[in-house]
């Protein structure tokens, strides 16, 4: 499966953005899907994830209550709605997918995901 992320840009603190990740190659309704981000000069970090057959969405504490992840299986697309953006949200955001139902304890580990989209840059000015 190929992933294509888009929607990044330059915004001011308090603004909103919606990132989109479109998948092609095969249906990924039963994939575990996630968003990760890599701030400038820092390690990649987990943002949010969803698993097929699981009604929960899992978020990093730093984005909980501000970001909402969703998926549209009919469109083979996942989204990340980001509200109340802060300068510390500045990062390259990447989507990831894996055909396995990743166990909860491993969900936040980037090494668990086989497929990655290219990053889309989000810059939040103060």
Backbone as CSV, one residue per row, in Angstrom:
resi,resn,N_x,N_y,N_z,CA_x,CA_y,CA_z,C_x,C_y,C_z
1,UNK,0.847,-1.180,0.000,0.000,0.000,0.000,0.892,1.242,0.000
2,UNK,0.482,2.251,-0.758,1.222,3.517,-0.798,0.406,4.583,-0.074
3,UNK,1.082,5.399,0.694,0.430,6.445,1.476,0.916,7.809,1.023
4,UNK,-0.012,8.740,0.915,0.301,10.099,0.489,-0.320,11.076,1.471
5,UNK,0.523,11.762,2.224,0.045,12.733,3.199,0.045,14.130,2.605
6,UNK,-0.926,14.942,3.039,-1.014,16.321,2.568,-1.753,17.166,3.597
7,UNK,-1.731,18.479,3.390,-2.499,19.376,4.237,-1.684,20.242,5.168
8,UNK,-0.374,20.042,5.205,0.451,20.864,6.073,0.528,22.305,5.594
9,UNK,1.087,23.159,6.448,1.234,24.552,6.076,1.722,25.383,7.236
10,UNK,1.752,26.681,6.999,2.167,27.644,8.022,0.934,28.305,8.604
11,UNK,0.761,28.180,9.911,-0.394,28.774,10.581,0.072,29.480,11.845
12,UNK,-0.841,30.231,12.443,-0.558,30.900,13.700,-1.076,30.070,14.871
13,UNK,-0.507,30.311,16.025,-0.959,29.625,17.227,-2.458,29.847,17.418
14,UNK,-3.162,28.768,17.747,-4.600,28.830,17.918,-5.390,28.448,16.681
15,UNK,-4.727,28.384,15.543,-5.400,28.016,14.295,-5.623,26.509,14.214
16,UNK,-6.306,26.110,13.144,-6.591,24.697,12.892,-6.070,24.279,11.524
17,UNK,-5.767,23.002,11.402,-5.388,22.407,10.124,-5.946,20.995,10.090
18,UNK,-6.210,20.502,8.888,-6.594,19.106,8.741,-5.630,18.420,7.787
19,UNK,-4.988,17.398,8.271,-4.097,16.602,7.442,-4.866,15.424,6.857
20,UNK,-4.499,15.055,5.655,-5.116,13.939,4.951,-4.043,12.949,4.546
21,UNK,-4.351,11.676,4.656,-3.455,10.618,4.196,-4.267,9.667,3.330
22,UNK,-3.986,9.679,2.043,-4.700,8.827,1.103,-3.881,7.580,0.805
23,UNK,-4.534,6.434,0.868,-3.864,5.163,0.602,-4.266,4.626,-0.759
24,UNK,-3.335,4.025,-1.429,-3.620,3.383,-2.716,-2.911,2.042,-2.761
25,UNK,-3.350,1.203,-3.650,-2.713,-0.106,-3.806,-3.604,-1.238,-3.354
26,UNK,-4.245,-1.067,-2.238,-5.196,-2.059,-1.751,-6.003,-1.444,-0.619
27,UNK,-7.193,-1.992,-0.384,-8.017,-1.464,0.711,-7.298,-1.647,2.035
28,UNK,-7.354,-0.653,2.887,-6.659,-0.794,4.163,-7.603,-0.627,5.346
29,UNK,-8.874,-1.037,5.145,-9.854,-0.922,6.221,-9.479,-1.774,7.431
30,UNK,-8.703,-2.829,7.236,-8.311,-3.680,8.358,-6.881,-3.423,8.813
31,UNK,-6.315,-2.334,8.398,-4.978,-1.967,8.832,-5.038,-1.167,10.130
32,UNK,-3.999,-1.256,10.904,-3.761,-0.286,11.964,-3.151,0.941,11.291
33,UNK,-3.695,2.110,11.587,-3.205,3.337,10.959,-2.838,4.347,12.038
34,UNK,-1.881,5.185,11.727,-1.383,6.100,12.752,-0.803,7.367,12.130
35,UNK,-0.678,8.372,12.945,0.059,9.589,12.628,1.227,9.690,13.596
36,UNK,2.364,10.040,13.048,3.555,10.357,13.821,4.039,11.737,13.395
37,UNK,4.892,12.328,14.207,5.479,13.610,13.822,6.932,13.675,14.277
38,UNK,7.696,14.480,13.572,9.092,14.671,13.927,9.390,16.161,13.993
39,UNK,9.478,16.712,15.199,9.830,18.126,15.341,11.265,18.371,14.873
40,UNK,11.592,19.590,14.514,12.948,19.891,14.044,14.003,19.502,15.072
41,UNK,14.970,18.714,14.661,16.065,18.335,15.539,15.723,17.322,16.607
42,UNK,14.528,16.726,16.507,14.113,15.775,17.537,13.744,14.430,16.917
43,UNK,13.493,13.469,17.790,13.094,12.140,17.339,11.634,12.129,16.896
44,UNK,11.315,11.161,16.072,9.928,10.968,15.668,9.109,10.565,16.891
45,UNK,7.884,11.076,16.965,7.035,10.760,18.103,5.614,10.412,17.666
46,UNK,4.986,9.587,18.457,3.624,9.141,18.194,2.635,10.281,18.401
47,UNK,1.609,10.331,17.552,0.555,11.331,17.693,-0.790,10.656,17.969
48,UNK,-1.207,9.735,17.081,-2.518,9.099,17.227,-2.560,7.820,16.402
49,UNK,-3.455,6.912,16.800,-3.582,5.651,16.066,-4.983,5.085,16.217
50,UNK,-5.363,4.281,15.217,-6.632,3.573,15.212,-6.373,2.155,14.732
51,UNK,-7.107,1.200,15.307,-6.979,-0.196,14.885,-8.318,-0.683,14.367
52,UNK,-8.288,-1.554,13.367,-9.547,-2.109,12.894,-10.125,-2.983,13.986
53,UNK,-11.450,-2.967,14.110,-12.119,-3.747,15.137,-12.044,-3.132,16.527
54,UNK,-11.508,-1.949,16.631,-11.365,-1.265,17.916,-12.013,0.100,17.766
55,UNK,-13.005,0.401,18.589,-13.711,1.674,18.463,-12.939,2.841,19.079
56,UNK,-11.868,2.555,19.778,-11.093,3.623,20.417,-10.075,4.225,19.465
57,UNK,-9.762,5.470,19.711,-8.640,6.131,19.064,-7.660,6.493,20.159
58,UNK,-6.387,6.279,19.906,-5.362,6.464,20.931,-4.527,7.691,20.580
59,UNK,-4.320,8.559,21.561,-3.625,9.821,21.342,-2.452,9.977,22.287
60,UNK,-1.462,10.713,21.828,-0.413,11.156,22.731,-1.008,12.175,23.693
61,UNK,-0.514,12.205,24.902,-1.042,13.138,25.899,-0.917,14.586,25.426
62,UNK,0.108,14.871,24.664,0.374,16.240,24.237,-0.665,16.782,23.256
63,UNK,-1.435,15.898,22.622,-2.419,16.351,21.634,-3.845,16.010,22.030
64,UNK,-4.012,15.251,23.107,-5.338,14.823,23.530,-6.221,16.032,23.806
65,UNK,-7.440,15.994,23.255,-8.366,17.099,23.430,-8.256,18.178,22.370
66,UNK,-7.164,18.166,21.592,-6.975,19.164,20.526,-6.990,18.527,19.144
67,UNK,-6.479,17.312,19.036,-6.401,16.620,17.750,-7.444,15.512,17.710
68,UNK,-7.984,15.285,16.516,-8.933,14.194,16.312,-8.543,13.428,15.054
69,UNK,-8.341,12.135,15.228,-8.031,11.273,14.092,-9.284,10.561,13.652
70,UNK,-9.440,10.427,12.341,-10.598,9.702,11.812,-10.176,8.968,10.539
71,UNK,-11.022,8.044,10.111,-10.735,7.314,8.881,-12.013,7.149,8.086
72,UNK,-11.875,7.159,6.783,-12.981,6.906,5.864,-12.556,5.726,5.011
73,UNK,-13.018,4.547,5.394,-12.582,3.338,4.685,-13.066,3.313,3.239
74,UNK,-14.215,3.913,2.989,-14.733,3.946,1.617,-13.806,4.746,0.706
75,UNK,-13.137,5.744,1.267,-12.217,6.570,0.490,-10.764,6.148,0.694
76,UNK,-10.539,5.129,1.514,-9.175,4.685,1.798,-8.314,5.844,2.303
77,UNK,-8.878,6.608,3.224,-8.233,7.844,3.666,-8.329,7.984,5.179
78,UNK,-7.283,8.518,5.773,-7.336,8.882,7.187,-7.059,10.371,7.318
79,UNK,-7.534,10.938,8.406,-7.442,12.370,8.621,-6.892,12.650,10.023
80,UNK,-6.323,13.830,10.150,-5.932,14.326,11.467,-6.380,15.778,11.547
81,UNK,-7.453,16.007,12.296,-7.939,17.364,12.526,-7.183,17.940,13.717
82,UNK,-6.496,19.030,13.488,-5.672,19.633,14.529,-6.213,21.012,14.870
83,UNK,-6.679,21.164,16.094,-7.224,22.434,16.567,-6.329,23.020,17.647
84,UNK,-6.511,24.299,17.915,-5.753,24.988,18.966,-4.261,24.695,18.850
85,UNK,-3.747,24.855,17.660,-2.350,24.525,17.423,-1.409,25.409,18.227
86,UNK,-0.308,24.804,18.640,0.700,25.484,19.441,2.041,25.461,18.694
87,UNK,2.934,26.375,18.993,4.255,26.339,18.337,4.959,24.995,18.520
88,UNK,4.740,24.345,19.635,5.396,23.050,19.868,4.809,21.920,19.023
89,UNK,3.738,22.195,18.282,3.205,21.222,17.333,3.949,21.273,15.997
90,UNK,4.839,22.217,15.837,5.617,22.322,14.608,6.426,21.056,14.385
91,UNK,6.215,20.424,13.222,6.863,19.150,12.931,6.513,18.708,11.517
92,UNK,7.251,17.693,11.057,6.862,16.985,9.833,5.959,15.844,10.267
93,UNK,4.743,15.829,9.762,3.758,14.824,10.149,3.697,13.746,9.073
94,UNK,3.756,12.490,9.518,3.710,11.355,8.601,2.610,10.396,9.014
95,UNK,1.986,9.795,8.009,1.018,8.751,8.305,1.689,7.391,8.124
96,UNK,1.177,6.409,8.850,1.750,5.071,8.817,0.632,4.039,8.874
97,UNK,0.907,2.864,8.348,-0.090,1.805,8.340,0.590,0.446,8.450
98,UNK,-0.144,-0.476,9.017,0.364,-1.845,9.131,-0.808,-2.806,9.007
99,UNK,-0.637,-3.916,8.274,-1.749,-4.841,8.075,-2.115,-5.651,9.314
100,UNK,-1.296,-5.596,10.335,-1.583,-6.329,11.560,-2.342,-5.467,12.552
101,UNK,-3.094,-6.110,13.411,-3.766,-5.416,14.509,-2.733,-5.300,15.636
102,UNK,-2.047,-4.196,15.649,-0.936,-4.008,16.575,-1.454,-3.984,18.002
103,UNK,-0.768,-4.685,18.884,-1.198,-4.698,20.282,-1.003,-3.317,20.899
104,UNK,-1.810,-3.024,21.891,-1.826,-1.690,22.470,-0.458,-1.249,22.982
105,UNK,0.270,-2.150,23.583,1.561,-1.784,24.170,2.586,-1.389,23.108
106,UNK,2.338,-1.755,21.852,3.285,-1.461,20.776,2.767,-0.386,19.824
107,UNK,1.579,0.098,20.074,0.913,1.000,19.139,1.698,2.295,18.916
108,UNK,2.427,2.736,19.926,3.126,4.010,19.844,4.552,3.873,19.306
109,UNK,4.898,2.687,18.908,6.248,2.430,18.401,6.267,2.501,16.884
110,UNK,7.050,3.410,16.330,7.091,3.581,14.880,7.600,2.328,14.175
111,UNK,8.401,1.540,14.864,8.955,0.330,14.269,7.925,-0.737,13.964
112,UNK,6.706,-0.588,14.489,5.653,-1.584,14.270,4.965,-1.416,12.926
113,UNK,5.176,-0.306,12.255,4.427,0.026,11.044,5.264,-0.242,9.801
114,UNK,4.694,-0.960,8.864,5.411,-1.331,7.650,5.362,-0.278,6.555
115,UNK,4.300,0.515,6.523,4.096,1.444,5.419,4.049,2.885,5.923
116,UNK,4.725,3.763,5.189,4.830,5.162,5.592,4.584,6.082,4.414
117,UNK,3.910,7.186,4.699,3.807,8.246,3.713,4.930,9.244,3.938
118,UNK,5.134,10.114,2.975,6.154,11.143,3.161,5.607,12.178,4.145
119,UNK,6.454,12.937,4.777,6.002,13.914,5.753,5.376,15.134,5.112
120,UNK,4.437,15.711,5.827,3.887,17.007,5.435,4.178,17.971,6.575
121,UNK,4.766,19.107,6.234,5.294,20.011,7.250,4.219,20.928,7.803
122,UNK,4.139,20.963,9.109,3.241,21.880,9.816,4.112,22.830,10.623
123,UNK,3.943,24.118,10.384,4.690,25.132,11.113,3.703,26.056,11.801
124,UNK,3.833,26.172,13.123,2.930,27.002,13.911,3.728,28.159,14.492
125,UNK,3.388,29.366,14.098,4.088,30.539,14.594,3.378,31.093,15.825
126,UNK,4.155,31.698,16.699,3.585,32.230,17.946,3.083,33.651,17.766
